[in-house]
Amino acid sequence: MPQPIQTGRPAQAPVARQRSARQFPSPRQVREQDWQALVGTLRLLSRLVVERTKHRLPDDADALARQAVLIEAELEHDFPTRWPLLHPQLLLEEATWWAEEHDDDLLSCRSCQLQNGIASERIDVIRPHRVSA
């Protein structure tokens, strides 16, 4: 009786694999993301309040300041141990912004251009090309 030809490897049956479970961030990672988002938002709002005030736009500055107060309250409530450590540093940063000199014209203001990335040194992000199928 003829023998089947065998190669060097034995044939393996395909193994059924479970679909990879989607990895959700841990509660600690979510909390850290919340912290970073709130602190970043507060810094942005504080900077905008300074700029709007320096350029004599009180209504805009007032609206932004109200939003900043809400973010501060949320930070105090949600992060009672971390917030008191960072708050003095942010106040010092804001004090340096108040000390900056601003031009009369908002569009040509050198301080605002450097802060907002409008200066000639700005690096534009290249948009990805659309691939047609």
DODOLUM-268560 format. One record per residue (C-alpha): residue number from 1; residue in three letters; z, y, x. Coordinates in steps of 0.2 Angstrom, whole numbers, always signed. Last residue first. Layout:
<sites>
NUM/ALA/Z/Y/X;
...
</sites>
This chain:
<sites>
133/ALA/-20/+267/-51;
132/SER/-19/+285/-47;
131/VAL/-7/+290/-33;
130/ARG/+1/+307/-35;
129/HIS/+4/+315/-19;
128/PRO/+23/+319/-15;
127/ARG/+27/+337/-15;
126/ILE/+31/+345/+2;
125/VAL/+48/+353/+3;
124/ASP/+47/+371/+9;
123/ILE/+56/+376/+24;
122/ARG/+63/+394/+23;
121/GLU/+62/+404/+40;
120/SER/+53/+418/+31;
119/ALA/+68/+422/+21;
118/ILE/+70/+416/+3;
117/GLY/+83/+403/+7;
116/ASN/+96/+409/-5;
115/GLN/+109/+415/+8;
114/LEU/+97/+422/+19;
113/GLN/+88/+431/+5;
112/CYS/+104/+437/-3;
111/SER/+110/+445/+13;
110/ARG/+93/+453/+17;
109/CYS/+91/+461/+0;
108/SER/+73/+464/-3;
107/LEU/+73/+456/-21;
106/LEU/+90/+463/-26;
105/ASP/+85/+481/-21;
104/ASP/+100/+492/-16;
103/ASP/+104/+482/+0;
102/HIS/+119/+471/+2;
101/GLU/+133/+473/+15;
100/GLU/+144/+457/+17;
99/ALA/+163/+459/+16;
98/TRP/+163/+452/-2;
97/TRP/+154/+436/+5;
96/THR/+168/+435/+19;
95/ALA/+181/+436/+5;
94/GLU/+172/+421/-4;
93/GLU/+174/+410/+11;
92/LEU/+192/+415/+12;
91/LEU/+195/+410/-6;
90/LEU/+186/+394/-4;
89/GLN/+197/+390/+11;
88/PRO/+213/+394/+0;
87/HIS/+207/+382/-14;
86/LEU/+204/+367/-3;
85/LEU/+222/+361/-1;
84/PRO/+227/+366/-19;
83/TRP/+212/+357/-26;
82/ARG/+215/+340/-18;
81/THR/+232/+336/-26;
80/PRO/+229/+342/-44;
79/PHE/+211/+335/-45;
78/ASP/+207/+334/-63;
77/HIS/+217/+348/-70;
76/GLU/+216/+361/-56;
75/LEU/+197/+356/-54;
74/GLU/+194/+359/-72;
73/ALA/+203/+375/-72;
72/GLU/+192/+381/-57;
71/ILE/+176/+376/-66;
70/LEU/+182/+386/-82;
69/VAL/+185/+401/-71;
68/ALA/+168/+399/-62;
67/GLN/+160/+400/-80;
66/ARG/+169/+416/-84;
65/ALA/+164/+423/-67;
64/LEU/+146/+419/-71;
63/ALA/+146/+428/-87;
62/ASP/+155/+443/-79;
61/ALA/+143/+444/-65;
60/ASP/+128/+444/-76;
59/ASP/+135/+458/-87;
58/PRO/+140/+468/-71;
57/LEU/+123/+468/-63;
56/ARG/+127/+482/-50;
55/HIS/+118/+473/-35;
54/LYS/+135/+470/-27;
53/THR/+142/+463/-43;
52/ARG/+127/+451/-45;
51/GLU/+129/+445/-27;
50/VAL/+147/+442/-28;
49/VAL/+146/+433/-44;
48/LEU/+132/+423/-38;
47/ARG/+142/+417/-23;
46/SER/+157/+412/-34;
45/LEU/+145/+402/-45;
44/LEU/+138/+393/-31;
43/ARG/+154/+389/-23;
42/LEU/+161/+383/-40;
41/THR/+146/+372/-43;
40/GLY/+148/+364/-26;
39/VAL/+166/+361/-29;
38/LEU/+163/+353/-46;
37/ALA/+149/+342/-39;
36/GLN/+158/+336/-24;
35/TRP/+174/+332/-35;
34/ASP/+163/+323/-48;
33/GLN/+154/+313/-34;
32/GLU/+171/+308/-27;
31/ARG/+177/+303/-44;
30/VAL/+162/+292/-47;
29/GLN/+164/+284/-29;
28/ARG/+182/+280/-33;
27/PRO/+177/+273/-50;
26/SER/+165/+261/-41;
25/PRO/+147/+265/-42;
24/PHE/+137/+252/-52;
23/GLN/+127/+239/-43;
22/ARG/+115/+231/-55;
21/ALA/+116/+213/-55;
20/SER/+103/+204/-46;
19/ARG/+94/+192/-57;
18/GLN/+100/+175/-54;
17/ARG/+90/+164/-43;
16/ALA/+82/+147/-49;
15/VAL/+80/+137/-34;
14/PRO/+62/+130/-31;
13/ALA/+63/+111/-27;
12/GLN/+61/+108/-8;
11/ALA/+48/+98/+0;
10/PRO/+53/+90/+16;
9/ARG/+47/+98/+31;
8/GLY/+37/+91/+46;
7/THR/+23/+85/+34;
6/GLN/+22/+68/+26;
5/ILE/+6/+59/+21;
4/PRO/+9/+47/+7;
3/GLN/+10/+28/+12;
2/PRO/-5/+17/+7;
1/MET/+0/+0/+0;
</sites>
